[in-house]
């Protein structure tokens, strides 16, 4: 199979129907919804070219034709007009996308996608023309058996790490225009990994069943250098870590979100006990969890952090944003009541905070819609 043979441009344009909502709380929030004609598995902001034109990369699935694709949409906005979302280009993928990550190269960012069939696909995006180009793929026997659950790209944009339900962890390098791979670990099916995140050029964190986290250092091969095994549920709940994030200024702390609305931080300086922010194990805290279902994605919220970053103690977890199966998009801050940004009648599958303008958020709604939020 060569993805180049499957490349095509969709003729139908993305619907432009927009609904704007203004909510008043501690901050103003504008919400614009754009109906789509397909299911959105994941989406990400691409690096910004100008203040008024930004791009979104998304992985889509058409249930009627059982086809998957990567699409680039252009989001335009001005101070006097609501945003518009227009379709620019699309490439069909050989399998449904399970995870999507991008580099921050403003000229031609790399886009890496993992699939249900066990492959890794690499593309470049031309933001001037709004086009996608297939670069290379890794799908040979022995890379992953079955679904690749998670993938992440390093800060330099040339290294990737992937984890799968087969218990394999692979390192992938993009050098000289091609991909090379190396097996980091293989549990031989005894462990299933779901999420992964780089912590440094040589370290990353993986997560999966049992709310477990593993810290890996490529300078010390053979297995994780540190592990966190959840024990606060006392065997009554079997949870899964769905998403991991690590803040660049606090690489010793790992943020994780998973089943039953659970969000916690694992600090390598105090490894024995998690810092609970939401969900399981927080019944003794006077704070309500914003969600009781699976937390599909968690990210540190730099917008909430920026106003009082210097006053945040090193022992305090920085504010985080989550999206969930029960339709909640919320900001969680340690010791504070959660701030609910959206409460939808359907699941919010994924979201992304714009790195260059953290006031802007894009998220995918299960009922085939994209929502763009702007905070002020």
Secondary structure as GFF3:
##gff-version 3
##sequence-region A 1 376
A	DSSP	three_ten_helix	3	6	.	.	.	ID=ss1
A	DSSP	beta_strand	19	24	.	.	.	ID=ss2
A	DSSP	beta_strand	28	35	.	.	.	ID=ss3
A	DSSP	beta_strand	39	45	.	.	.	ID=ss4
A	DSSP	beta_strand	53	62	.	.	.	ID=ss5
A	DSSP	beta_strand	67	76	.	.	.	ID=ss6
A	DSSP	beta_strand	84	93	.	.	.	ID=ss7
A	DSSP	beta_strand	97	102	.	.	.	ID=ss8
A	DSSP	beta_strand	110	115	.	.	.	ID=ss9
A	DSSP	beta_strand	120	126	.	.	.	ID=ss10
A	DSSP	beta_strand	131	138	.	.	.	ID=ss11
A	DSSP	beta_strand	148	153	.	.	.	ID=ss12
A	DSSP	beta_strand	159	164	.	.	.	ID=ss13
A	DSSP	beta_strand	168	175	.	.	.	ID=ss14
A	DSSP	beta_strand	178	186	.	.	.	ID=ss15
A	DSSP	beta_strand	193	198	.	.	.	ID=ss16
A	DSSP	beta_strand	203	208	.	.	.	ID=ss17
A	DSSP	beta_strand	213	217	.	.	.	ID=ss18
A	DSSP	beta_strand	226	228	.	.	.	ID=ss19
A	DSSP	beta_strand	241	246	.	.	.	ID=ss20
A	DSSP	beta_strand	253	258	.	.	.	ID=ss21
A	DSSP	three_ten_helix	259	261	.	.	.	ID=ss22
A	DSSP	beta_strand	263	267	.	.	.	ID=ss23
A	DSSP	beta_strand	270	278	.	.	.	ID=ss24
A	DSSP	beta_strand	295	300	.	.	.	ID=ss25
A	DSSP	alpha_helix	302	306	.	.	.	ID=ss26
A	DSSP	three_ten_helix	309	311	.	.	.	ID=ss27
A	DSSP	beta_strand	320	324	.	.	.	ID=ss28
A	DSSP	beta_strand	328	332	.	.	.	ID=ss29
A	DSSP	beta_strand	339	343	.	.	.	ID=ss30
A	DSSP	beta_strand	348	353	.	.	.	ID=ss31
A	DSSP	beta_strand	360	365	.	.	.	ID=ss32
A	DSSP	beta_strand	369	375	.	.	.	ID=ss33
###
